[in-house]
Amino acid sequence: MSRYLKLVNFEFNRFWKLYIVLIGVTIFSQLIGVIVESRTYVNQANQMIYEELIPMSEFIEQNGTLSFYKISQTLWFMGPIGLCLVVLIIYVFFIWYRDWLGKNTFIYRLLMLPTARIHVYLAKATTILLFTLGLVALQLILLPIENQVLLRIVPNELRTNLSVYEMIKVPDLMIMFPNTFIEFILYYVGGMAAVFIVFTAILFERSFRMKGVFYGILYSAASIVIFLAPILVDEFILNNYFYPLELFFMELGTGFIVLTGAIWTGNFLITKKVRV
């Protein structure tokens, strides 16, 4: 276990500088976005109400009040979230290929460490999970801070107040903050299963080279079909026979099968097929 944790710490330290940049960009962009959007709205309101002498009720009827929901739809807010998502998706591939394609093919030294090779595989996956949960936690911390900034800039009569609970129910944020524990399990376990599928597909390519590309694509397609099998059967064969809760548990079962299969196959490839 200690060697596994050391590998996790090692992988984390290799990415932390870029990770800090992502955190900084997210904090800066979202806070600036709240300030800019709030001031723009207040300036527009002041101009129309005090210069053009439009009644406040008419201004609100035309433009609506400002709520955090409107700010969350701007590029200031969603842009850094999208950036973090793209970087993490790229890093799912980079975390492996960096070790193979660098100047000194570091992967060979990594796989010759006195520990089970599966620990290398799991440490990389754990690092991706920690990075993801860290960014989700950052967003959860930022929301009440950004809301306070909004409250200080926009007068009470011109805004619609939202609680933090209501803020995380914004449609674009519901994937990060699922409504229920069941949805949380489905989203995040499904996300980790996808990471393990990609990891195993990469190991197919690294083990068999050009043939491995075909094997990896075939394996990924098969995993997706297995995972979606209950939904596909219910939709196209049984005409929506199952209840949503029944479908959830079946999806949970197929997800567990896919996840277990990915780890087992990845362990086999990295232990038996990847040569050092």
C-alpha positions, 0 to 999 in steps of 0.5 A, a space after each residue: 500500500 505504501 508503494 502505491 501511495 508513493 506512486 500516487 504522490 509521484 504522479 500528482 507531483 508531475 502535474 501539480 504546476 499545471 493543476 495550480 494554473 488551472 485553479 488560478 485561471 478558474 478563480 480569476 476568470 469566475 470572480 472577474 466574470 461576476 464583477 464584470 457582469 454585475 457591474 454591467 447590469 447595474 450600470 445599464 439599470 442606472 442609465 435606464 432608470 436615472 437618465 432615461 427615467 424608466 420606472 424600475 418595475 418596467 426595467 425589471 419587466 424588460 430585462 429581468 433581475 440578475 441572478 447567479 444563474 445568468 452569470 453561470 451561463 457566461 463564458 467567464 464562468 463556464 469557460 474555465 470549467 470547459 478548459 479544466 475538462 479538456 485538459 483532464 481528458 488530454 491528460 488521461 492520454 498524456 499520463 501514459 504516453 509522456 512516459 513512453 514518448 519522452 527522451 528517456 522512455 521513463 515507463 521502463 524504469 517505472 515498470 521495473 520498480 519493486 512493486 506490482 505493475 498494477 499499482 502503476 495502473 491504479 496510481 495513474 487512475 487515482 491521480 485523475 480521480 483526485 484531480 477531478 474531485 479537487 476541481 469539483 471541491 474548488 467550484 463548491 468553495 467558489 460558489 458562495 464566495 462569488 455569490 457574496 460578490 454578486 450581493 455586494 454589487 447588485 442592489 437587492 431590488 435588482 437581483 434574485 437571490 439564490 442559495 448555494 443549494 439552488 446554485 448547484 442546481 443550475 443545469 450546466 453544473 448538475 453533472 458536477 453536483 448530481 441531485 442525488 447520491 444515486 446520480 453521484 454514483 452513476 456519474 462518477 463511477 461511469 466517469 472512472 469506468 471511462 478512464 479505465 477503458 481508455 487506460 486499457 485501450 492505450 495498453 492494447 496499443 502499447 502492447 501490440 502497436 498497430 494491431 493494438 490500435 484495432 484491438 483498443 478500438 474494438 475493446 472500447 466499443 465492446 465495453 460501451 455496448 456492455 455498459 449501455 446494454 440495459 438501456 438499449 434492450 429496454 428502449 429498442 426491444 422491450 419498449 420501456 418495460 423497466 422502471 427507472 430504478 430497475 434500469 439504474 441498478 442494471 446500469 450499476 451492474 454492467 458498469 461494475 462488470 465493465 470496470 472490473 473487466 477493464 482493470 483485469 484486462 489492464 493488469 494482464 496487459 501491463 503484467 504479461 504483454 508490456 515488455 521492459 
